[in-house]
Amino acid sequence: MAPTQTKPDESGLKAILHSLIPMRKSFTQLYLHCAWATWDRLPLITPDIQQVI
């Protein structure tokens, strides 16, 4: 008679923890929007500098 293989027991503390802790996900999204301005909206880019830019 061949020995039978059994699954590890999923009862007890391991089963409780498995049901309480969600599975980690490897996908992350990050949306970042940055906006800035000079004090009193001073026009710091002069026509001479604008040509270079």
N, C-alpha and C positions, 0 to 999 in steps of 0.2 A: 504494500500500500504506500503510495507516494505522500509525502507530507504536504499539507495544505498551507498555502500562504494567506495570511490575514492582513488586512489594512491596519495601519496604526489607529488607535482609538481616538476619535474626534470628539469625545465627550469630555465634560469637565471644564477646567479653567481655560484650556486651549480653545475650545469651541466658543466660550463666552467672549474671550478676547478677540477672536477672529470676527465675531459678529458685531462687536462694538467699535473696533478700529477700522476705519475705511482704508481701502487699498490706495497706496500712493500712486499719483499720476505723474508721468514724466513730461507732460506738455505744459508750458507756461506761456502766458501772453502778458506783455507789458506795453501799455500805451502811455506815451509821455508827450506832453505838449508844453513847450516853453515859449514865452513871449516876454520881451523886455523893451524898454524905451529909455531915452535919455531924460534927464530932469527937465521938466517943462517942455518936452519935445523939441529940444534944441537941435537945429540942423547942423550936425557936426561933419557931415560929408559935404565938402565944398565942391564946386564944379571941377576944380583941378584934381581933387582926389577921386571924383567920380569917373573921370576919364581913365585913371589907372585901374580902378576896380572893374 
